[in-house]
Amino acid sequence: MNRNDAYIQTRAPSTIPRAGERHRNLKPMWSYYYDVGNSFNPQYVEQSIRNTTKRCDEVAQMLHYPHEGLERALRWWIGCDLIHHQLDWPSKNIIFGEMFDVLLVDDRLRPRVYVETKTPSPLKPLPGRAGFLKRIPDYPTIAVAILTDGWRWERYDCYYDKNSLHIRDNTIVTLDFQQPMAPDAIRDFFEPISPHNFLEVR
């Protein structure tokens, strides 16, 4: 199914398969439904990300204002082009902030996904990991946290237990768009942040 079909096909909420089984018990405070297909196209996701990194390179070459980086521009393009247009998160569930760059909230406005963006710098180590990990427990409802500079992506799957937030199995799932990416790897990385896992869908 391509993206255009996503706005045509509708299903009853009870028939929608959910990848995040651990979130099924979270009931919405208010009913907010939206029409969406059953999945996303990893090739379109990859193209969106590669277009964003290319755009960052072009802007960096043309704009040279002192101390002006591309982190905020990257944040906007990821939130709009990738999260909204490709992964189909409704815009009202995407919150841009200062301490938390991008929060994806559920129907009860609880943060479920946290995305931290850094200035694109593929030749340098991905910065800011310590501060990023330190902020995650401030919202114990966060299920997935992602750190990215557009080129490199790190996903941390989280769960809350015994009054503290934990990284599931202490594992990090990574993508590196400086090299070719397999569609299955892209799907496996982004499927856990699909809105199907957190929003009521029909």
C-alpha positions in Angstrom: 0.0 0.0 0.0 1.3 3.4 -0.8 0.8 6.6 1.2 -2.0 7.9 -1.0 -4.1 4.8 -0.2 -3.7 5.5 3.5 -6.2 8.3 3.3 -8.8 6.1 1.4 -8.8 2.9 3.4 -10.5 3.0 6.8 -11.0 0.4 9.4 -12.8 0.0 12.7 -10.6 0.4 15.8 -11.0 -3.2 16.9 -9.5 -4.5 13.6 -6.3 -2.4 13.6 -3.3 -4.6 14.5 -1.0 -2.9 17.0 2.7 -3.5 17.2 3.1 -2.1 20.7 1.2 -4.7 22.7 2.3 -3.1 26.0 0.3 0.1 25.2 -3.1 -1.5 24.7 -4.2 -0.8 28.2 -3.9 3.0 27.7 -7.3 4.4 27.2 -7.9 7.8 25.5 -9.3 10.7 27.6 -11.1 12.0 24.6 -12.1 10.5 21.3 -9.8 11.7 18.5 -9.9 9.5 15.4 -8.1 9.9 12.2 -8.0 8.0 8.9 -4.8 6.2 8.2 -3.5 3.2 6.3 -2.1 0.2 8.0 1.6 0.9 7.5 4.2 3.3 6.0 6.5 2.8 3.0 10.1 2.5 4.1 11.3 3.7 0.7 9.4 6.9 1.1 10.8 7.3 4.6 14.3 6.8 3.4 13.8 9.4 0.6 12.3 11.9 3.0 15.4 11.5 5.3 17.8 11.7 2.4 16.0 14.8 1.1 16.3 16.4 4.5 20.1 15.8 4.8 20.6 17.1 1.3 18.6 20.2 2.1 20.8 20.7 5.2 23.9 20.5 3.1 22.6 23.0 0.6 21.5 25.5 3.3 24.8 25.1 5.2 26.7 26.1 2.0 24.5 29.1 1.3 23.9 30.5 4.9 27.0 31.3 7.0 25.6 33.5 9.8 27.8 33.2 12.9 26.6 30.7 15.5 23.6 29.8 13.4 23.4 26.0 13.1 20.8 23.8 11.4 19.5 21.9 14.4 16.2 23.8 14.4 15.7 23.5 10.7 16.4 19.8 10.9 13.9 19.5 13.7 11.2 21.1 11.7 11.9 19.1 8.5 11.9 15.8 10.5 8.7 16.7 12.3 6.9 17.9 9.2 8.2 15.8 6.3 9.0 12.6 8.1 6.8 12.3 11.3 3.7 14.0 9.9 3.7 13.3 6.2 5.4 9.8 6.1 4.6 8.2 9.5 1.2 9.9 9.5 1.2 11.4 13.0 -1.5 14.1 13.2 0.0 17.5 13.5 -1.9 18.2 16.8 0.0 15.3 18.4 3.4 16.7 17.5 4.8 19.2 20.0 8.0 21.1 19.4 9.7 22.3 22.6 12.9 23.7 24.0 14.2 21.1 26.5 12.4 18.3 24.6 12.9 19.0 20.9 10.0 16.9 19.6 7.4 15.1 21.7 4.7 12.8 20.1 1.8 12.7 22.5 -1.1 10.2 22.7 -4.9 11.0 22.9 -4.5 11.9 26.6 -1.6 14.3 25.7 1.0 12.1 27.4 4.4 12.1 25.8 5.0 8.7 24.2 7.9 9.4 21.8 10.8 11.8 22.3 13.0 12.8 19.4 16.1 14.8 20.0 17.8 16.5 17.0 21.4 17.6 16.7 23.1 19.7 14.1 23.9 17.6 11.1 27.6 16.6 11.3 28.3 13.2 9.7 32.0 13.5 10.2 31.8 13.9 14.0 30.5 11.6 16.8 26.8 12.0 17.5 26.8 14.6 20.3 24.6 15.2 23.4 23.8 11.6 24.3 24.3 12.0 28.0 21.9 14.9 28.4 19.4 13.2 26.1 19.4 10.1 28.2 19.1 12.1 31.4 16.0 13.9 30.2 14.0 10.8 29.3 12.9 9.8 32.8 11.3 13.3 33.3 8.3 11.9 31.4 7.7 8.3 32.6 5.2 7.7 29.8 7.8 7.9 27.1 8.0 4.5 25.3 10.6 5.3 22.6 13.3 7.9 22.5 15.3 8.8 19.4 18.6 10.8 19.0 19.5 11.9 15.5 21.5 14.4 13.4 19.6 13.4 10.3 22.3 11.0 9.1 22.6 8.8 12.2 19.7 7.6 14.2 19.7 5.9 17.6 16.5 4.4 19.1 16.0 3.6 22.8 13.0 1.5 23.7 11.9 2.4 27.2 9.6 1.0 29.9 8.6 2.2 33.4 9.0 -0.3 36.3 9.5 0.0 40.0 9.2 3.8 40.0 11.9 4.3 37.4 12.3 4.4 33.6 14.5 1.8 32.0 16.0 1.2 28.5 14.6 -2.2 27.3 17.3 -4.9 27.3 19.9 -2.0 27.5 20.0 -2.1 23.7 20.2 0.7 21.1 18.8 0.3 17.6 20.7 2.3 15.0 20.5 3.5 11.4 23.2 5.2 9.4 22.1 7.0 6.2 25.7 7.6 5.2 25.4 4.1 3.6 22.6 2.3 1.7 19.8 1.1 4.0 17.6 -2.0 3.6 13.9 -1.4 3.6 13.4 -4.0 6.4 15.9 -2.2 8.6 14.1 1.1 8.1 10.7 -0.5 8.8 12.0 -2.2 12.0 13.5 1.1 13.2 10.4 3.3 12.7 7.6 0.8 13.3 7.7 1.2 17.1 6.9 4.9 16.8 4.0 4.4 14.4 0.9 6.2 15.6 -1.0 2.9 15.6 0.9 2.1 18.8 -0.4 5.1 20.7 -3.5 6.6 19.1 -7.0 5.4 18.6 -7.3 4.7 14.9 -10.2 4.0 12.6 
